[in-house]
Amino acid sequence: MQKKREEYERTGKTHSEVTPLLRDWLDRWLEEIVAPRLRPSTLATYRSVVEAGIKPSIGGIRIGKLQPRHFRMLEEYIVKGDEAAGRRPRSSATAGSAWRTLHKALDDAVKEGLIDSNPCDKSEAPRVAYKERKILSPAQAGALIRSESDVMWHLMWRLMFETGMRQAERFALQPSEIIVVDGVICINVEWQLKVYPHVTKLEDIPSDLNARHVTGKYWLVPPKTNRGRRTIPLPKSLASELTRYMEQHPLSNDLVFSQKDGSPLNRMVETRAWKKALKVAGLPQDYVPHSARHTAATALAQLGMSDKVREGVMGHTVAISNGVYTHTTVSDLLNATSGVEKLLS
């Protein structure tokens, strides 16, 4: 009984004059509060930040005793590293992520009645030095597409640049998402393909996520927000290329795109193909696949598309709704994607 009482006092599960150690509260927070409501990928990020940064630096401080100097200690631990201990310096963005994670955890500690206020509010968040992401110009994007000899990757690069689809959305594309609206072939974005290495059963994923198992560690999940669900009209030549590809290539796991052995695509596979494509096109190797999405957004802006149309294509707002405005909206979005296609060529 005494051991159980000490455990409950240590983790903050029962009233005590002494608040729990930060590391004990973080363990409880991750398991009881965070795990049931977050996507496995987000939970894994939180765990990594907690184990690599917060616990070893200030985990031994009681949450009721946290002061601004402790948050400065956390930041210094992350950004300066320790060569003698074999711990390399990390970016200010990593320190910022740790601070935000800690802020969330202490907010929940307030809600649980363990502390009266969040000590993070008395400190300043780490200043993050953001690096501007390099993006390909429309001419460079067009060159990369034209130099690609592999049928699947040629189509994949077109989808990247002409529709602005996210990587996980392209990997998750299924025949059921290819629809016809007012005579125009469209992609109805409904799923993202995610890799969850530590998820073994559906019960490990929050039920409200409506996840679907594909195979092995691959899962289909809806976009993070309703704004991510959108319908993107395809330019005629892109629609024809996609249709032809589906007719000539058998489906694996009901996915349009897959590796040669039938397994789903993943980030590493695409990165290898992307690096090869950059080399063949004679482009610098420091571009990343996600830069294609920025190129698409920039191209839409260069074409003078309205914010509403750009957001509709990119998935920042609801694109097409059922009703009397459908035809006009499809037409506007088709003009946008067709315009990007012409700009790239």
RAHUFEN-V850730 format. One record per residue. PHI is phi in whole degrees, 0 to 359 (* if undefined). PSI is psi as a letter, one per 30 degrees, with the letter a starting at -180 (* if undefined). NEAR is the number of other C-alpha atoms within 10 Angstrom. Layout:
PHI_PSI_NEAR + PHI_PSI_NEAR
//
This chain:
*_e_6 + 295_e_7 + 296_e_8 + 293_e_9 + 296_e_12 + 297_e_13 + 297_e_15 + 293_e_15 + 292_e_18 + 295_e_19 + 267_f_20 + 83_g_21 + 277_f_15 + 219_l_12 + 297_k_11 + 209_l_14 + 289_f_7 + 250_k_14 + 284_l_19 + 290_l_25 + 296_k_22 + 302_e_25 + 296_e_21 + 290_e_18 + 295_e_22 + 297_e_27 + 299_e_16 + 294_e_16 + 301_e_18 + 296_e_18 + 281_e_12 + 267_e_11 + 256_e_14 + 277_e_18 + 305_e_18 + 288_f_17 + 238_f_14 + 245_l_16 + 296_k_18 + 305_e_20 + 293_e_14 + 292_e_12 + 299_e_17 + 297_e_17 + 295_e_13 + 300_e_20 + 300_e_18 + 298_e_13 + 297_e_19 + 295_e_21 + 287_e_15 + 272_f_13 + 240_e_22 + 285_e_27 + 300_e_19 + 291_f_13 + 267_e_19 + 225_g_19 + 297_f_20 + 274_g_14 + 271_k_17 + 286_k_17 + 298_f_23 + 284_f_18 + 251_g_14 + 295_k_17 + 228_l_14 + 308_e_13 + 296_f_10 + 291_e_18 + 288_e_25 + 292_e_16 + 298_e_13 + 299_e_21 + 298_e_26 + 296_e_17 + 302_e_21 + 280_e_24 + 279_f_16 + 267_f_14 + 67_a_15 + 207_j_12 + 298_e_9 + 296_e_7 + 271_f_7 + 75_g_8 + 254_j_13 + 281_l_14 + 296_k_15 + 247_l_16 + 284_l_16 + 295_f_19 + 296_e_17 + 294_e_18 + 297_e_26 + 296_e_18 + 296_e_19 + 296_e_25 + 296_e_24 + 294_e_16 + 297_e_19 + 296_e_22 + 298_e_17 + 298_e_14 + 296_e_20 + 283_f_24 + 299_e_18 + 290_e_17 + 295_e_21 + 296_e_14 + 297_e_12 + 281_f_12 + 81_g_11 + 281_e_23 + 224_l_18 + 278_e_12 + 213_l_15 + 276_j_21 + 295_f_21 + 298_f_20 + 292_f_12 + 267_f_12 + 237_l_15 + 263_k_11 + 293_k_18 + 303_k_20 + 283_k_11 + 262_k_13 + 269_j_10 + 281_k_9 + 261_k_7 + 289_k_6 + 282_k_12 + 286_k_14 + 236_l_20 + 283_k_23 + 286_l_16 + 305_e_21 + 294_e_11 + 293_e_18 + 299_e_25 + 298_e_20 + 295_e_19 + 296_e_23 + 296_e_21 + 292_f_16 + 273_f_15 + 280_k_20 + 265_f_11 + 285_k_11 + 299_e_10 + 294_e_17 + 289_e_17 + 300_e_17 + 293_e_17 + 296_e_20 + 295_e_21 + 296_e_22 + 297_e_21 + 300_e_22 + 278_e_28 + 270_f_30 + 245_f_27 + 71_g_26 + 297_k_24 + 289_l_18 + 304_e_22 + 295_f_19 + 287_e_21 + 292_e_21 + 297_f_24 + 270_f_26 + 303_k_21 + 236_l_20 + 304_e_14 + 293_f_13 + 273_f_15 + 263_j_20 + 234_l_15 + 243_k_12 + 237_j_17 + 53_h_11 + 79_g_9 + 249_k_17 + 286_k_22 + 229_l_21 + 255_k_23 + 263_j_21 + 289_j_23 + 233_f_20 + 223_l_24 + 232_k_21 + 265_k_26 + 239_l_23 + 254_j_18 + 241_i_16 + 298_f_12 + 258_g_11 + 267_k_15 + 251_f_12 + 212_l_9 + 300_f_13 + 294_f_9 + 281_f_13 + 248_k_19 + 310_k_15 + 297_e_11 + 286_f_9 + 281_f_15 + 57_h_11 + 285_l_19 + 233_k_14 + 282_k_15 + 261_d_18 + 191_k_11 + 53_b_13 + 268_g_15 + 263_k_20 + 225_k_20 + 262_k_22 + 226_l_20 + 294_l_18 + 304_l_19 + 301_e_12 + 230_l_10 + 297_f_13 + 292_f_15 + 288_f_24 + 282_j_21 + 204_l_24 + 243_k_25 + 246_j_29 + 293_k_29 + 260_k_26 + 303_l_23 + 304_e_14 + 293_e_11 + 291_e_19 + 297_e_17 + 294_e_13 + 294_e_16 + 295_e_20 + 298_e_14 + 296_e_11 + 298_e_16 + 293_e_15 + 289_e_10 + 263_f_8 + 236_k_12 + 294_k_14 + 282_k_15 + 233_k_16 + 59_g_14 + 62_g_15 + 252_k_22 + 294_e_21 + 249_k_26 + 202_l_20 + 286_l_13 + 297_f_9 + 273_g_7 + 94_f_13 + 284_l_16 + 297_l_25 + 287_l_21 + 216_l_17 + 302_e_13 + 295_e_9 + 297_e_11 + 292_e_17 + 299_e_13 + 297_e_10 + 294_e_15 + 294_e_20 + 298_e_18 + 296_e_14 + 295_e_24 + 299_e_22 + 295_e_14 + 297_e_14 + 279_f_18 + 72_h_13 + 254_l_16 + 301_l_10 + 275_f_12 + 270_g_11 + 280_k_16 + 244_l_15 + 306_e_21 + 294_f_17 + 296_f_17 + 298_e_28 + 294_e_22 + 292_e_20 + 298_e_23 + 298_e_30 + 296_e_21 + 294_e_18 + 298_e_24 + 298_e_25 + 293_e_16 + 296_f_12 + 281_f_13 + 79_g_12 + 290_k_18 + 292_l_13 + 302_e_11 + 297_e_15 + 291_e_24 + 300_e_25 + 294_e_19 + 295_e_24 + 290_e_29 + 280_f_23 + 91_g_24 + 264_f_18 + 203_l_18 + 289_k_17 + 270_d_23 + 238_k_21 + 244_l_13 + 289_k_7 + 137_a_7 + 290_f_8 + 267_g_10 + 302_e_15 + 298_e_15 + 297_e_12 + 293_e_18 + 301_e_24 + 298_e_13 + 298_e_20 + 291_e_26 + 294_e_22 + 300_e_18 + 292_e_28 + 293_e_26 + 293_e_20 + 294_e_18 + 296_e_25 + 303_e_23 + 293_e_12 + 294_e_17 + 290_e_22 + 270_*_13
//
